[in-house]
Amino acid sequence: MGGQVQTEKDDQAAAPVPLLSLRRLWPLLVLVAGLIGFLALDGDAYFTLDSLRLYRADLAEYVDQHTVGMALLFAAAYMVMVAFSLPGALVMTITCGFFFGSFVGACLVVVGATCGATAIFLIAKTSLCDPLRARAGPALLKMEAGFQENAFNYLLVLRLIPLFPFFLVNLVPAFLGVGLRDYVLATFIGIIPGTFVFAQVGTGLDSILDSGEELSVASLLRNDVLAALIGLAVLAALPLLYKFIQAHKQDQGKAI
């Protein structure tokens, strides 16, 4: 029996480490090149509330004349924005609420964001996951085991409240072995509250745009909005806290 275990360890040690080949990396390189090109061309200058003020009449006319087509275009644009980790997603969410209303606008954003996040998750998982895990050693495997045990709840908390950048939350689960189903469900459900809030903010932009006041995202977000999002995140974190307390009690009982 001992010889068999030793043989399995030797086989694992002898297993070749996956290489970071161009064939693996080209989808990720395309995303990085798209982000660099977007920033080099000052694309982020167009995703501002001042740009919305400048072009809202033309955009409103297009939305009125081609509602379905423009809705699909906004959802596709949001998917591309998330997949390429482009800046301006929050302004896009507010813009969707402005043109399509809080409910339809939020639906377009949730679908687009979930599809974009899933795309970058799958690309990272196939391009970098195996090579990085093979080089990371036991530390990552231990973190992976802890994360996988409550993957859905962890992701739900991270999606409900933006503790970390959205693109980072898209990537890290791929390296920790999170399943596609948990990832998609936690992303879809977790971004709904915040998306609806920001889309609702967009429905009240008319008076601000007409007033000529200086626009900024910070000026549109009130403390009660942020408090509501934090409250939702705390609720999602309660099962994790309960499991942590139970595990601590069991450890103390074993020590006694």
N, C-alpha and C positions, 0 to 999 in steps of 0.2 A: 504493500500500500504506500509506504514511504517512498519507494522507488518510483511509483507512478506519479506521485505529487511532484517529486523532483524533476521528472521528465517533462511534466506540463509546464513547470516554471522555466525549464531550459528552453522549451519550444517558444514560450512567450518572449523570453529574452532574445531568442534568435530571430523572432519575427521582424521583417524589414520595416523600418520607419517610413511612413508615407512621405513622398517628396512634394515640395511646393512647386509643381510643374506649371508651365504656362497653360497647359490644357485645363488644369484645375482653376487657375487664377483668372482666366480671361473674363468671366462674367463680372468678377469683383473689380478688375481693372477698368472695365467699361463704366461701372458706376463711379469709380474715383475720377476717371477722365471727364465724365459728365459733370460732376460737382466742380472740378477745377475749371472747366470751360464756362460753366454758369457764372462762377465768381469772377473769372477773368473778363467776361463780357458785361459785368455789372448787372446781371440778371436780377439780383436781389433788390435793385433800385425800383423795379416795377411792382414788387410785392410789398407795398406800403399803403397806409391809409390815405396818404396824400395822392398817390396814384389813383386810388379808388375815387377820390373826390374829382380828379381831373378827367377820368374816363367813364364815370358812372352813367352819363347820359347815353353814350354810345353802347355801353354794355347792357344797359336797361332796355334799349331798343332791340338789340339782338335777342335778349332773353324773352321779350314779349313776342317777337316774331318767330323764334325758333326755340321754344321752351324746352322741349324734350331733348333736342340736339345739344343745346347749351348745358342742360343738366348733365348729360352724359359726358360732355367735354370737361365740365368742372370736376366730375368724379374721376375721369381719366387723368386730368392734370394733377389732381391731388395724389393719385396713386403714384405717378411719376415723381412728384415732389418728395414723397416719403421714401420711395425706393432709392432715389439718388441722394437722399439726406439733404435736400436743398432747403435753405432758410426761407421763412415766410409762411409756414404752414398755419400759424395762428391767424395771420391776416387773411389767408384764404378761407379759413373757417368762418371768420366774421363776415367776409364778403359773400359766402354762400348763404348765410343767414339773411344778409341784406337783400339779395336778389330772389331767393326762393322761400324765405320764411324759415322760422326756427325748426320746424319738424322736417320738411323736405331737405332743407339745407344740411341739417344734422345727419340725416340718412345718407346723403351724398358723401359727406365727409367720412362717416364711419365706414362705409363700404370702400371708398377709395383708400383710406388710411390702412384698413385691415389688409386689403389686397397688396398695397405697397410694402407694408411691414412684413407680410408673409413672403413676398418675393425676395427681399433682402435677407430674411431669416434663412430661406432655403439656399440662397447663393452662398451665404457665409458658412452654412452647415456643410455643403458639398465642397466648397473651395478650401476652407481653412480648418474645419473642425478636427478631422483625423490627424493631420500633421501637427497641429498645436497640442492636441491631447497627448500624442505620442512623445512630445518633447517636454510637456509640463510636469510629468511625474505625479507622485502620490498626493501632493497638495491640491491640485486641481480635481483629482478623482474624489478626494474627501469632500471638497466644496460641492462637487457635482452630486454626490450622494445626498447631501443635506438639502440641496436645492430641489432635486427631483422628488424628494419625499413630499414636499408641499409646493410643487411648481406652480400650480394654478393659483393658489392664494398669494404667493410671492409676486407673481406677474400681475395679478389683479391689483395689488397695492401699488405697484410701480406704475401701472397705467392710470389708476384713479388720481394720483397726485404726482406732479412732475418733479420728483426728487432728483432724477437724473435726466439728461437729454434724451429725447424720444429715440434718436438713432442709436444711442448706446443700449437702451432697453431692447431695441430690435436685434442687436448683435449678440449680446452676452448670453442669452438663453441658448443660442445655437452652439456655443462652446461648452455649455453645461449639460448637453444631452437632453434638453427638454423636448417632449414629443410634439409633433405638429398640431395635434388636436388641442392639447392644453394651451399651446401658444396662440392658436387662432381664436379659441373661445375666450381666453383671458384678455386678449387684445380687443376683440370685438365688444365684449361686455364692459371692459374697463374704461374704454374711451368714450362710451356713450354719455355719461353725465357731464363731463367737461366739455365735450363737443356741443351738447345741447345748450349748455350755459353760454358758450362763446357765440354760437349761432343766434341765440336769443339777444345777445349784445348787439349783433349785427342788425336786428330788426329795428333797433332804436337809433340808427345812425343818421337818419334823414335830417332831423333837426340840427344835429351837430354839424353835418356837412353843409347845411344851408347857412349856419351861423357864421362860418368862416373861422371858427376857433381852431387853434393848433391841435392836431390829432396825434395821439400816441396810444399804444396798447395799454400802457400803465394807467392812463387817465380813464380808460373804459372799464377797468377791473376794480370793483369795489371790495372792501374787506369782507363783506358778507358772502360774496361769491367765493373767495378763497377759503373762507371758513367752512362753507358747505362742502367743498371738495376735500378739505382735510378731514372733515367728519366722515365722509364716505370711505376714505382711506383707512381711518381708524376702525370702522365697522368691519372692513375686509380683513384687517389685521388681527381681529379678535380671535379667530380660530388658531392662528399661529401662536398667539400669546398663550392661549389655553393649552396647546400641545407642549409649549415650552415649560409651563408651570407643572404639568403632569409629569413630564420627563424628569424635571428637577426633583419632584417628590419621590419618584421611583428610585432615582440615584441616591437620595438621602436614605430611603428605606433599605437599599442594599448595603449602604455603608454601615448602618446600625446592625 
